[in-house]
Amino acid sequence: MARLDVMEVFHGISFPGHLHTQDSLQLALKFPFKDTDILVVSYPKSGTTWLQEIVTLISSRGDPHLSQTVPNWTRAPWLEHYYFASVLEASSITPRVITTHLPYHLLGPALQGSKAKVIYVSRNPKDVVVSFYHFHKMANFFPEAGSFPEFLNRFLEGTLPYGSWFDHVIGWTSQTATINNLLYITYEEMSLDLHGAIKRVSSFLQCPLVEDELNNCVKHSSFSSMKENKMINYTLVPEEIMDHSKGSFMRTGKIGDWKNMFTEEQNQYFKRVFKSKMQDCTLEFVWEKHNKEEPHANEQFPQKNTQNCEKS
Ligand code: A3P
């Protein structure tokens, strides 16, 4: 399955044809979740791989064997990818960890009534767009990235692959009443307090860890460990699919890298669009590591909204 220059448009959203077919997308919407399933949900470049690693390590009580011997796309496969059904069938890993980038308005119905544990990870969208831009340059299954200003416009319009970041985040994070078990976490929370974030995820998964196990999870999900782990750093993917000479998947792993890319004008434009699209949303984002950058109410240090949204 190469199809590197094919994009599948599904419900108005484009998905790389290298990984998706109309059938695989359609099947995802009808997936019969088990109550024991763990579902990792994100918009691309928001910390998906990091959360996959954390969940694998928690389920292994800090033992890195599984995360260092089985690629992430096999141990936490994407629900909507064409190979999903065969990978799941061949896997004996329990609990099943499933990943998805599908928006809530498409996948929500399949989760109705399910007790599957859903973890939604988001990241400040300025860092998302920069990370996505670099990823487009190395991943040959995306259309040409074009210039950064063009790419940024497409991100803000919601016309990039996987659709609108705004719709994705608003869709999933406003579902605490309709999804039984939903944990909302941010990339920045994991970055600022990995130990605390892992503890929170492990308690949500009802898999409390002793301090040594927790410390092992922290050690093996650090940026430096993951960058070296071939099962998660995507270096197993052949050059014709991901051009490793153009960058690495584990790129900077930092909060606030957008500052190296955005002009002041782009930043002002971004803030205007963000403010208008997120006006009804109470989520808060961290935009840089040390300073609270912007006075806008939605852009302060996250406390309240990164707490466990699990429905009692
Ligand atoms: P950057 O490109 O900004 O470095 P996803 O898995 O959703 O595609 O997200 C990829 C982004 O998460 C990349 O961001 C990658 O470096 C970052 N990332 C992955 N693991 C990380 C970790 N352990 N610590 C910090 N960042 C991590």
py3Dmol code that shows the C-alpha trace and the ligand (Angstrom):
import py3Dmol

protein = """\
ATOM      1  CA  MET A   1       0.000   0.000   0.000  1.00  0.00           C
ATOM      2  CA  ALA A   2       2.026   2.981  -1.182  1.00  0.00           C
ATOM      3  CA  ARG A   3      -0.585   5.465  -2.491  1.00  0.00           C
ATOM      4  CA  LEU A   4       1.723   8.250  -1.323  1.00  0.00           C
ATOM      5  CA  ASP A   5       0.080  10.848  -3.520  1.00  0.00           C
ATOM      6  CA  VAL A   6      -3.532   9.854  -2.776  1.00  0.00           C
ATOM      7  CA  MET A   7      -5.723  11.717  -0.298  1.00  0.00           C
ATOM      8  CA  GLU A   8      -9.052  10.214   0.755  1.00  0.00           C
ATOM      9  CA  VAL A   9     -11.754  12.793   1.362  1.00  0.00           C
ATOM     10  CA  PHE A  10     -14.177  11.466   3.949  1.00  0.00           C
ATOM     11  CA  HIS A  11     -17.029  13.575   5.327  1.00  0.00           C
ATOM     12  CA  GLY A  12     -15.258  16.631   3.917  1.00  0.00           C
ATOM     13  CA  ILE A  13     -11.936  15.897   5.675  1.00  0.00           C
ATOM     14  CA  SER A  14      -8.846  14.715   3.814  1.00  0.00           C
ATOM     15  CA  PHE A  15      -6.802  11.775   5.104  1.00  0.00           C
ATOM     16  CA  PRO A  16      -3.561  10.360   3.646  1.00  0.00           C
ATOM     17  CA  GLY A  17      -4.407   7.529   1.225  1.00  0.00           C
ATOM     18  CA  HIS A  18      -1.200   5.812   2.257  1.00  0.00           C
ATOM     19  CA  LEU A  19      -2.809   4.953   5.583  1.00  0.00           C
ATOM     20  CA  HIS A  20      -6.550   5.260   4.983  1.00  0.00           C
ATOM     21  CA  THR A  21      -9.130   3.940   2.562  1.00  0.00           C
ATOM     22  CA  GLN A  22     -12.819   4.817   2.328  1.00  0.00           C
ATOM     23  CA  ASP A  23     -13.523   1.357   3.741  1.00  0.00           C
ATOM     24  CA  SER A  24     -11.147   1.681   6.694  1.00  0.00           C
ATOM     25  CA  LEU A  25     -12.615   5.069   7.574  1.00  0.00           C
ATOM     26  CA  GLN A  26     -16.141   3.776   7.260  1.00  0.00           C
ATOM     27  CA  LEU A  27     -15.354   0.712   9.388  1.00  0.00           C
ATOM     28  CA  ALA A  28     -13.851   2.882  12.131  1.00  0.00           C
ATOM     29  CA  LEU A  29     -17.175   4.639  12.638  1.00  0.00           C
ATOM     30  CA  LYS A  30     -18.858   1.338  13.425  1.00  0.00           C
ATOM     31  CA  PHE A  31     -16.148  -0.142  15.625  1.00  0.00           C
ATOM     32  CA  PRO A  32     -17.556  -2.179  18.525  1.00  0.00           C
ATOM     33  CA  PHE A  33     -15.507  -0.881  21.457  1.00  0.00           C
ATOM     34  CA  LYS A  34     -15.043  -3.134  24.480  1.00  0.00           C
ATOM     35  CA  ASP A  35     -15.451  -1.619  27.916  1.00  0.00           C
ATOM     36  CA  THR A  36     -11.829  -2.562  28.627  1.00  0.00           C
ATOM     37  CA  ASP A  37     -10.452  -0.621  25.642  1.00  0.00           C
ATOM     38  CA  ILE A  38      -8.245   2.420  26.093  1.00  0.00           C
ATOM     39  CA  LEU A  39      -8.653   5.011  23.342  1.00  0.00           C
ATOM     40  CA  VAL A  40      -5.950   7.637  22.774  1.00  0.00           C
ATOM     41  CA  VAL A  41      -7.461  10.560  20.868  1.00  0.00           C
ATOM     42  CA  SER A  42      -5.734  13.607  19.413  1.00  0.00           C
ATOM     43  CA  TYR A  43      -5.355  16.018  16.562  1.00  0.00           C
ATOM     44  CA  PRO A  44      -1.990  15.180  14.900  1.00  0.00           C
ATOM     45  CA  LYS A  45       1.177  16.583  16.495  1.00  0.00           C
ATOM     46  CA  SER A  46      -0.428  17.078  19.880  1.00  0.00           C
ATOM     47  CA  GLY A  47       1.500  14.404  21.796  1.00  0.00           C
ATOM     48  CA  THR A  48      -0.209  11.268  20.442  1.00  0.00           C
ATOM     49  CA  THR A  49       2.945   9.159  20.335  1.00  0.00           C
ATOM     50  CA  TRP A  50       3.964  10.370  23.776  1.00  0.00           C
ATOM     51  CA  LEU A  51       0.629   9.346  25.236  1.00  0.00           C
ATOM     52  CA  GLN A  52       0.772   5.973  23.447  1.00  0.00           C
ATOM     53  CA  GLU A  53       4.138   5.404  25.127  1.00  0.00           C
ATOM     54  CA  ILE A  54       2.872   6.502  28.524  1.00  0.00           C
ATOM     55  CA  VAL A  55      -0.193   4.249  28.327  1.00  0.00           C
ATOM     56  CA  THR A  56       1.927   1.271  27.217  1.00  0.00           C
ATOM     57  CA  LEU A  57       4.371   1.863  30.062  1.00  0.00           C
ATOM     58  CA  ILE A  58       1.621   2.251  32.646  1.00  0.00           C
ATOM     59  CA  SER A  59      -0.035  -0.982  31.482  1.00  0.00           C
ATOM     60  CA  SER A  60       3.396  -2.656  31.764  1.00  0.00           C
ATOM     61  CA  ARG A  61       3.927  -1.139  35.238  1.00  0.00           C
ATOM     62  CA  GLY A  62       7.010   0.743  34.046  1.00  0.00           C
ATOM     63  CA  ASP A  63       8.647  -2.244  32.330  1.00  0.00           C
ATOM     64  CA  PRO A  64       9.921  -0.955  28.939  1.00  0.00           C
ATOM     65  CA  HIS A  65      10.052  -4.394  27.255  1.00  0.00           C
ATOM     66  CA  LEU A  66       6.844  -3.983  25.222  1.00  0.00           C
ATOM     67  CA  SER A  67       7.545  -0.377  24.287  1.00  0.00           C
ATOM     68  CA  GLN A  68      11.073  -1.296  23.161  1.00  0.00           C
ATOM     69  CA  THR A  69      10.154  -4.373  21.137  1.00  0.00           C
ATOM     70  CA  VAL A  70       6.832  -3.609  19.433  1.00  0.00           C
ATOM     71  CA  PRO A  71       6.266  -0.534  17.202  1.00  0.00           C
ATOM     72  CA  ASN A  72       3.673   1.916  18.456  1.00  0.00           C
ATOM     73  CA  TRP A  73       1.481   1.390  15.372  1.00  0.00           C
ATOM     74  CA  THR A  74       1.172  -2.302  16.328  1.00  0.00           C
ATOM     75  CA  ARG A  75       0.705  -1.963  20.079  1.00  0.00           C
ATOM     76  CA  ALA A  76      -1.600   1.082  19.862  1.00  0.00           C
ATOM     77  CA  PRO A  77      -2.889   0.989  16.259  1.00  0.00           C
ATOM     78  CA  TRP A  78      -4.912   3.761  14.671  1.00  0.00           C
ATOM     79  CA  LEU A  79      -8.550   2.759  14.412  1.00  0.00           C
ATOM     80  CA  GLU A  80      -8.988   4.382  11.001  1.00  0.00           C
ATOM     81  CA  HIS A  81      -5.846   2.956   9.332  1.00  0.00           C
ATOM     82  CA  TYR A  82      -6.322   0.276   6.675  1.00  0.00           C
ATOM     83  CA  TYR A  83      -4.233  -2.297   8.606  1.00  0.00           C
ATOM     84  CA  PHE A  84      -6.125  -1.828  11.896  1.00  0.00           C
ATOM     85  CA  ALA A  85      -8.350  -4.910  11.764  1.00  0.00           C
ATOM     86  CA  SER A  86      -5.513  -7.311  10.946  1.00  0.00           C
ATOM     87  CA  VAL A  87      -3.184  -5.839  13.580  1.00  0.00           C
ATOM     88  CA  LEU A  88      -5.857  -6.027  16.229  1.00  0.00           C
ATOM     89  CA  GLU A  89      -6.720  -9.584  15.331  1.00  0.00           C
ATOM     90  CA  ALA A  90      -3.076 -10.682  15.545  1.00  0.00           C
ATOM     91  CA  SER A  91      -2.422  -8.874  18.819  1.00  0.00           C
ATOM     92  CA  SER A  92      -2.702 -10.466  22.222  1.00  0.00           C
ATOM     93  CA  ILE A  93      -1.910  -7.263  24.124  1.00  0.00           C
ATOM     94  CA  THR A  94      -4.392  -6.455  26.870  1.00  0.00           C
ATOM     95  CA  PRO A  95      -5.936  -4.099  27.550  1.00  0.00           C
ATOM     96  CA  ARG A  96      -6.295  -3.067  23.910  1.00  0.00           C
ATOM     97  CA  VAL A  97      -4.859   0.395  23.308  1.00  0.00           C
ATOM     98  CA  ILE A  98      -6.365   2.043  20.240  1.00  0.00           C
ATOM     99  CA  THR A  99      -5.437   5.416  18.768  1.00  0.00           C
ATOM    100  CA  THR A 100      -7.500   7.780  16.650  1.00  0.00           C
ATOM    101  CA  HIS A 101      -7.294  11.194  15.010  1.00  0.00           C
ATOM    102  CA  LEU A 102     -10.971  11.140  14.032  1.00  0.00           C
ATOM    103  CA  PRO A 103     -13.087  14.098  15.168  1.00  0.00           C
ATOM    104  CA  TYR A 104     -15.824  13.590  17.732  1.00  0.00           C
ATOM    105  CA  HIS A 105     -18.671  14.293  15.325  1.00  0.00           C
ATOM    106  CA  LEU A 106     -17.589  11.211  13.333  1.00  0.00           C
ATOM    107  CA  LEU A 107     -16.514   8.795  16.076  1.00  0.00           C
ATOM    108  CA  GLY A 108     -18.798   9.868  18.914  1.00  0.00           C
ATOM    109  CA  PRO A 109     -21.729   7.621  17.947  1.00  0.00           C
ATOM    110  CA  ALA A 110     -19.505   4.499  18.123  1.00  0.00           C
ATOM    111  CA  LEU A 111     -18.638   5.395  21.720  1.00  0.00           C
ATOM    112  CA  GLN A 112     -22.167   5.990  22.903  1.00  0.00           C
ATOM    113  CA  GLY A 113     -22.912   3.696  25.813  1.00  0.00           C
ATOM    114  CA  SER A 114     -19.374   2.347  25.880  1.00  0.00           C
ATOM    115  CA  LYS A 115     -17.265   2.329  29.015  1.00  0.00           C
ATOM    116  CA  ALA A 116     -14.020   2.371  27.026  1.00  0.00           C
ATOM    117  CA  LYS A 117     -11.531   4.749  28.634  1.00  0.00           C
ATOM    118  CA  VAL A 118     -10.915   7.741  26.378  1.00  0.00           C
ATOM    119  CA  ILE A 119      -7.883   9.985  26.838  1.00  0.00           C
ATOM    120  CA  TYR A 120      -7.871  13.183  24.795  1.00  0.00           C
ATOM    121  CA  VAL A 121      -4.551  14.982  24.492  1.00  0.00           C
ATOM    122  CA  SER A 122      -4.317  18.508  23.129  1.00  0.00           C
ATOM    123  CA  ARG A 123      -1.448  20.935  22.622  1.00  0.00           C
ATOM    124  CA  ASN A 124      -1.274  24.660  22.102  1.00  0.00           C
ATOM    125  CA  PRO A 125      -2.151  25.094  18.441  1.00  0.00           C
ATOM    126  CA  LYS A 126       0.779  27.348  17.564  1.00  0.00           C
ATOM    127  CA  ASP A 127       3.173  24.518  18.422  1.00  0.00           C
ATOM    128  CA  VAL A 128       0.850  22.039  16.683  1.00  0.00           C
ATOM    129  CA  VAL A 129       0.956  23.919  13.393  1.00  0.00           C
ATOM    130  CA  VAL A 130       4.743  24.293  13.496  1.00  0.00           C
ATOM    131  CA  SER A 131       5.246  20.615  14.334  1.00  0.00           C
ATOM    132  CA  PHE A 132       2.756  19.623  11.605  1.00  0.00           C
ATOM    133  CA  TYR A 133       4.570  21.826   9.081  1.00  0.00           C
ATOM    134  CA  HIS A 134       7.904  20.114   9.759  1.00  0.00           C
ATOM    135  CA  PHE A 135       6.206  16.712   9.691  1.00  0.00           C
ATOM    136  CA  HIS A 136       4.666  17.495   6.292  1.00  0.00           C
ATOM    137  CA  LYS A 137       8.145  18.115   4.948  1.00  0.00           C
ATOM    138  CA  MET A 138       9.473  14.719   5.974  1.00  0.00           C
ATOM    139  CA  ALA A 139       6.363  12.539   5.516  1.00  0.00           C
ATOM    140  CA  ASN A 140       5.870  11.768   1.837  1.00  0.00           C
ATOM    141  CA  PHE A 141       2.230  10.778   2.291  1.00  0.00           C
ATOM    142  CA  PHE A 142       1.173  14.422   2.694  1.00  0.00           C
ATOM    143  CA  PRO A 143       0.714  16.956  -0.097  1.00  0.00           C
ATOM    144  CA  GLU A 144       3.468  19.576  -0.467  1.00  0.00           C
ATOM    145  CA  ALA A 145       3.636  21.717   2.648  1.00  0.00           C
ATOM    146  CA  GLY A 146       4.237  24.912   0.644  1.00  0.00           C
ATOM    147  CA  SER A 147       5.496  27.980   2.477  1.00  0.00           C
ATOM    148  CA  PHE A 148       4.846  28.367   6.189  1.00  0.00           C
ATOM    149  CA  PRO A 149       2.429  31.316   5.696  1.00  0.00           C
ATOM    150  CA  GLU A 150       0.389  29.204   3.250  1.00  0.00           C
ATOM    151  CA  PHE A 151       0.429  26.256   5.617  1.00  0.00           C
ATOM    152  CA  LEU A 152      -0.627  28.434   8.538  1.00  0.00           C
ATOM    153  CA  ASN A 153      -3.585  29.753   6.531  1.00  0.00           C
ATOM    154  CA  ARG A 154      -4.692  26.218   5.726  1.00  0.00           C
ATOM    155  CA  PHE A 155      -4.404  25.294   9.398  1.00  0.00           C
ATOM    156  CA  LEU A 156      -6.549  28.255  10.425  1.00  0.00           C
ATOM    157  CA  GLU A 157      -9.084  27.530   7.663  1.00  0.00           C
ATOM    158  CA  GLY A 158      -9.230  23.869   8.733  1.00  0.00           C
ATOM    159  CA  THR A 159      -8.307  22.547   5.285  1.00  0.00           C
ATOM    160  CA  LEU A 160      -5.171  20.587   6.209  1.00  0.00           C
ATOM    161  CA  PRO A 161      -5.272  16.771   6.401  1.00  0.00           C
ATOM    162  CA  TYR A 162      -7.315  15.618   9.429  1.00  0.00           C
ATOM    163  CA  GLY A 163      -9.464  18.744   9.269  1.00  0.00           C
ATOM    164  CA  SER A 164      -9.868  21.651  11.624  1.00  0.00           C
ATOM    165  CA  TRP A 165      -7.893  21.737  14.879  1.00  0.00           C
ATOM    166  CA  PHE A 166     -10.621  23.967  16.330  1.00  0.00           C
ATOM    167  CA  ASP A 167     -13.443  21.552  15.523  1.00  0.00           C
ATOM    168  CA  HIS A 168     -11.386  18.628  16.799  1.00  0.00           C
ATOM    169  CA  VAL A 169     -10.550  20.148  20.167  1.00  0.00           C
ATOM    170  CA  ILE A 170     -13.956  21.719  20.767  1.00  0.00           C
ATOM    171  CA  GLY A 171     -15.721  18.549  19.602  1.00  0.00           C
ATOM    172  CA  TRP A 172     -13.904  16.170  21.929  1.00  0.00           C
ATOM    173  CA  THR A 173     -13.536  18.383  24.971  1.00  0.00           C
ATOM    174  CA  SER A 174     -17.197  19.318  25.154  1.00  0.00           C
ATOM    175  CA  GLN A 175     -18.215  15.672  25.524  1.00  0.00           C
ATOM    176  CA  THR A 176     -17.756  15.090  29.237  1.00  0.00           C
ATOM    177  CA  ALA A 177     -21.498  14.505  29.528  1.00  0.00           C
ATOM    178  CA  THR A 178     -21.820  12.048  26.652  1.00  0.00           C
ATOM    179  CA  ILE A 179     -18.686   9.933  27.035  1.00  0.00           C
ATOM    180  CA  ASN A 180     -18.610   7.853  30.192  1.00  0.00           C
ATOM    181  CA  ASN A 181     -14.891   7.883  30.859  1.00  0.00           C
ATOM    182  CA  LEU A 182     -12.996  10.833  29.419  1.00  0.00           C
ATOM    183  CA  LEU A 183      -9.681  12.176  30.608  1.00  0.00           C
ATOM    184  CA  TYR A 184      -8.476  15.447  29.151  1.00  0.00           C
ATOM    185  CA  ILE A 185      -4.749  16.069  29.312  1.00  0.00           C
ATOM    186  CA  THR A 186      -2.386  18.455  27.560  1.00  0.00           C
ATOM    187  CA  TYR A 187       1.035  18.138  25.999  1.00  0.00           C
ATOM    188  CA  GLU A 188       2.136  21.030  28.165  1.00  0.00           C
ATOM    189  CA  GLU A 189       1.018  19.294  31.352  1.00  0.00           C
ATOM    190  CA  MET A 190       3.078  16.253  30.386  1.00  0.00           C
ATOM    191  CA  SER A 191       5.995  18.498  29.561  1.00  0.00           C
ATOM    192  CA  LEU A 192       5.875  20.554  32.762  1.00  0.00           C
ATOM    193  CA  ASP A 193       5.174  17.685  35.150  1.00  0.00           C
ATOM    194  CA  LEU A 194       5.622  14.280  33.525  1.00  0.00           C
ATOM    195  CA  HIS A 195       5.557  12.460  36.857  1.00  0.00           C
ATOM    196  CA  GLY A 196       2.272  14.104  37.867  1.00  0.00           C
ATOM    197  CA  ALA A 197       0.745  13.559  34.428  1.00  0.00           C
ATOM    198  CA  ILE A 198       1.608   9.854  34.430  1.00  0.00           C
ATOM    199  CA  LYS A 199       0.188   9.506  37.920  1.00  0.00           C
ATOM    200  CA  ARG A 200      -3.049  11.110  36.765  1.00  0.00           C
ATOM    201  CA  VAL A 201      -3.286   8.872  33.686  1.00  0.00           C
ATOM    202  CA  SER A 202      -2.518   5.755  35.738  1.00  0.00           C
ATOM    203  CA  SER A 203      -5.197   6.609  38.249  1.00  0.00           C
ATOM    204  CA  PHE A 204      -7.701   7.246  35.448  1.00  0.00           C
ATOM    205  CA  LEU A 205      -6.805   3.842  33.986  1.00  0.00           C
ATOM    206  CA  GLN A 206      -7.313   2.348  37.449  1.00  0.00           C
ATOM    207  CA  CYS A 207      -3.771   1.115  37.362  1.00  0.00           C
ATOM    208  CA  PRO A 208      -2.134   2.862  40.317  1.00  0.00           C
ATOM    209  CA  LEU A 209       1.646   2.469  40.361  1.00  0.00           C
ATOM    210  CA  VAL A 210       4.167   2.354  43.166  1.00  0.00           C
ATOM    211  CA  GLU A 211       6.852   5.055  43.104  1.00  0.00           C
ATOM    212  CA  ASP A 212       9.516   2.879  41.410  1.00  0.00           C
ATOM    213  CA  GLU A 213       7.112   1.883  38.638  1.00  0.00           C
ATOM    214  CA  LEU A 214       6.105   5.491  38.183  1.00  0.00           C
ATOM    215  CA  ASN A 215       9.729   6.583  37.985  1.00  0.00           C
ATOM    216  CA  ASN A 216      10.410   3.940  35.338  1.00  0.00           C
ATOM    217  CA  CYS A 217       7.472   5.240  33.297  1.00  0.00           C
ATOM    218  CA  VAL A 218       8.900   8.761  33.558  1.00  0.00           C
ATOM    219  CA  LYS A 219      12.367   7.584  32.553  1.00  0.00           C
ATOM    220  CA  HIS A 220      11.218   5.657  29.488  1.00  0.00           C
ATOM    221  CA  SER A 221       8.773   8.281  28.245  1.00  0.00           C
ATOM    222  CA  SER A 222      11.237  11.167  28.472  1.00  0.00           C
ATOM    223  CA  PHE A 223      12.040  12.910  25.201  1.00  0.00           C
ATOM    224  CA  SER A 224      15.611  11.580  25.184  1.00  0.00           C
ATOM    225  CA  SER A 225      14.550   7.945  25.784  1.00  0.00           C
ATOM    226  CA  MET A 226      11.830   8.086  23.159  1.00  0.00           C
ATOM    227  CA  LYS A 227      14.138   9.734  20.638  1.00  0.00           C
ATOM    228  CA  GLU A 228      16.436   6.710  20.953  1.00  0.00           C
ATOM    229  CA  ASN A 229      13.633   4.122  20.863  1.00  0.00           C
ATOM    230  CA  LYS A 230      13.260   2.779  17.314  1.00  0.00           C
ATOM    231  CA  MET A 231       9.821   1.401  18.180  1.00  0.00           C
ATOM    232  CA  ILE A 232       8.499   4.916  18.663  1.00  0.00           C
ATOM    233  CA  ASN A 233      10.811   7.334  16.794  1.00  0.00           C
ATOM    234  CA  TYR A 234       9.591   6.245  13.329  1.00  0.00           C
ATOM    235  CA  THR A 235      13.097   5.467  12.026  1.00  0.00           C
ATOM    236  CA  LEU A 236      11.751   1.997  11.135  1.00  0.00           C
ATOM    237  CA  VAL A 237       9.638   3.683   8.453  1.00  0.00           C
ATOM    238  CA  PRO A 238      11.404   3.416   5.055  1.00  0.00           C
ATOM    239  CA  GLU A 239      12.967   6.533   3.499  1.00  0.00           C
ATOM    240  CA  GLU A 240      10.498   6.650   0.612  1.00  0.00           C
ATOM    241  CA  ILE A 241       7.669   7.089   3.110  1.00  0.00           C
ATOM    242  CA  MET A 242       9.413   9.320   5.649  1.00  0.00           C
ATOM    243  CA  ASP A 243      12.467  11.188   4.456  1.00  0.00           C
ATOM    244  CA  HIS A 244      14.653  11.092   7.550  1.00  0.00           C
ATOM    245  CA  SER A 245      17.192  13.395   5.912  1.00  0.00           C
ATOM    246  CA  LYS A 246      14.563  16.154   6.083  1.00  0.00           C
ATOM    247  CA  GLY A 247      14.008  15.972   9.819  1.00  0.00           C
ATOM    248  CA  SER A 248      13.184  13.674  12.672  1.00  0.00           C
ATOM    249  CA  PHE A 249       9.813  12.752  14.106  1.00  0.00           C
ATOM    250  CA  MET A 250      11.103  13.381  17.630  1.00  0.00           C
ATOM    251  CA  ARG A 251      12.030  16.920  16.609  1.00  0.00           C
ATOM    252  CA  THR A 252      12.341  19.420  19.478  1.00  0.00           C
ATOM    253  CA  GLY A 253       9.728  18.266  21.983  1.00  0.00           C
ATOM    254  CA  LYS A 254       9.430  21.760  23.415  1.00  0.00           C
ATOM    255  CA  ILE A 255       6.742  24.172  24.463  1.00  0.00           C
ATOM    256  CA  GLY A 256       6.903  27.469  22.565  1.00  0.00           C
ATOM    257  CA  ASP A 257       8.884  26.444  19.488  1.00  0.00           C
ATOM    258  CA  TRP A 258       6.328  28.427  17.451  1.00  0.00           C
ATOM    259  CA  LYS A 259       8.264  31.541  18.443  1.00  0.00           C
ATOM    260  CA  ASN A 260      11.062  30.439  16.124  1.00  0.00           C
ATOM    261  CA  MET A 261       8.664  30.320  13.194  1.00  0.00           C
ATOM    262  CA  PHE A 262       5.890  32.895  13.614  1.00  0.00           C
ATOM    263  CA  THR A 263       6.347  36.518  12.610  1.00  0.00           C
ATOM    264  CA  GLU A 264       4.679  39.121  14.810  1.00  0.00           C
ATOM    265  CA  GLU A 265       2.084  39.672  12.077  1.00  0.00           C
ATOM    266  CA  GLN A 266       1.298  35.946  11.885  1.00  0.00           C
ATOM    267  CA  ASN A 267       1.005  35.841  15.659  1.00  0.00           C
ATOM    268  CA  GLN A 268      -1.498  38.707  15.692  1.00  0.00           C
ATOM    269  CA  TYR A 269      -3.490  37.091  12.895  1.00  0.00           C
ATOM    270  CA  PHE A 270      -3.448  33.746  14.702  1.00  0.00           C
ATOM    271  CA  LYS A 271      -4.671  35.363  17.913  1.00  0.00           C
ATOM    272  CA  ARG A 272      -7.583  37.016  16.121  1.00  0.00           C
ATOM    273  CA  VAL A 273      -8.714  33.754  14.494  1.00  0.00           C
ATOM    274  CA  PHE A 274      -8.160  31.813  17.732  1.00  0.00           C
ATOM    275  CA  LYS A 275     -10.212  34.313  19.710  1.00  0.00           C
ATOM    276  CA  SER A 276     -13.130  34.233  17.315  1.00  0.00           C
ATOM    277  CA  LYS A 277     -13.219  30.441  16.912  1.00  0.00           C
ATOM    278  CA  MET A 278     -12.638  29.648  20.594  1.00  0.00           C
ATOM    279  CA  GLN A 279     -14.882  32.309  22.088  1.00  0.00           C
ATOM    280  CA  ASP A 280     -17.292  29.809  23.634  1.00  0.00           C
ATOM    281  CA  CYS A 281     -14.538  27.502  24.793  1.00  0.00           C
ATOM    282  CA  THR A 282     -13.157  27.660  28.331  1.00  0.00           C
ATOM    283  CA  LEU A 283     -10.023  25.624  27.651  1.00  0.00           C
ATOM    284  CA  GLU A 284      -6.752  27.187  28.596  1.00  0.00           C
ATOM    285  CA  PHE A 285      -3.453  26.739  26.817  1.00  0.00           C
ATOM    286  CA  VAL A 286       0.173  27.200  27.765  1.00  0.00           C
ATOM    287  CA  TRP A 287       1.952  29.038  24.956  1.00  0.00           C
ATOM    288  CA  GLU A 288       5.482  29.107  26.267  1.00  0.00           C
ATOM    289  CA  LYS A 289       7.446  27.563  29.060  1.00  0.00           C
ATOM    290  CA  HIS A 290       8.117  30.313  31.561  1.00  0.00           C
ATOM    291  CA  ASN A 291       5.941  33.282  30.925  1.00  0.00           C
ATOM    292  CA  LYS A 292       2.268  33.642  30.591  1.00  0.00           C
ATOM    293  CA  GLU A 293       2.484  35.260  27.237  1.00  0.00           C
ATOM    294  CA  GLU A 294      -0.864  36.664  26.395  1.00  0.00           C
ATOM    295  CA  PRO A 295      -3.514  38.416  28.412  1.00  0.00           C
ATOM    296  CA  HIS A 296      -6.437  36.707  26.685  1.00  0.00           C
ATOM    297  CA  ALA A 297      -8.531  34.772  29.188  1.00  0.00           C
ATOM    298  CA  ASN A 298      -8.254  31.527  27.253  1.00  0.00           C
ATOM    299  CA  GLU A 299      -4.498  31.632  27.128  1.00  0.00           C
ATOM    300  CA  GLN A 300      -3.423  31.280  30.719  1.00  0.00           C
ATOM    301  CA  PHE A 301      -1.783  28.463  32.620  1.00  0.00           C
ATOM    302  CA  PRO A 302      -4.100  25.441  32.592  1.00  0.00           C
ATOM    303  CA  GLN A 303      -5.356  24.356  35.958  1.00  0.00           C
ATOM    304  CA  LYS A 304      -9.064  23.769  36.010  1.00  0.00           C
ATOM    305  CA  ASN A 305      -9.510  22.379  32.533  1.00  0.00           C
ATOM    306  CA  THR A 306      -6.668  19.925  32.541  1.00  0.00           C
ATOM    307  CA  GLN A 307      -8.181  18.187  35.512  1.00  0.00           C
ATOM    308  CA  ASN A 308      -9.780  14.808  35.150  1.00  0.00           C
ATOM    309  CA  CYS A 309     -13.057  15.188  33.288  1.00  0.00           C
ATOM    310  CA  GLU A 310     -14.100  11.665  34.130  1.00  0.00           C
ATOM    311  CA  LYS A 311     -17.824  11.464  34.614  1.00  0.00           C
ATOM    312  CA  SER A 312     -18.715  10.067  37.965  1.00  0.00           C
TER     313      SER A 312
END
"""
ligand_1 = """\
27
A3P
P 7.732 18.591 17.837
O 7.616 18.396 16.359
O 7.294 19.952 18.281
O 9.081 18.229 18.374
P 2.330 13.390 17.630
O 2.848 12.155 18.267
O 0.950 13.771 18.052
O 2.513 13.352 16.149
O 3.224 14.600 18.175
C 4.587 14.708 17.830
C 5.183 15.808 18.667
O 5.308 15.337 20.026
C 6.589 16.189 18.212
O 6.699 17.584 18.529
C 7.448 15.320 19.125
O 8.772 15.769 19.259
C 6.660 15.477 20.432
N 6.983 14.444 21.428
C 6.892 13.102 21.315
N 7.341 12.498 22.424
C 7.734 13.476 23.269
C 8.298 13.497 24.581
N 8.602 12.377 25.251
N 8.574 14.699 25.152
C 8.297 15.850 24.500
N 7.770 15.897 23.247
C 7.485 14.724 22.642
"""
view = py3Dmol.view(width=600, height=400)
view.addModel(protein, "pdb")
view.setStyle({"model": 0}, {"cartoon": {"style": "trace"}})
view.addModel(ligand_1, "xyz")
view.setStyle({"model": 1}, {"stick": {}})
view.zoomTo()
view.show()
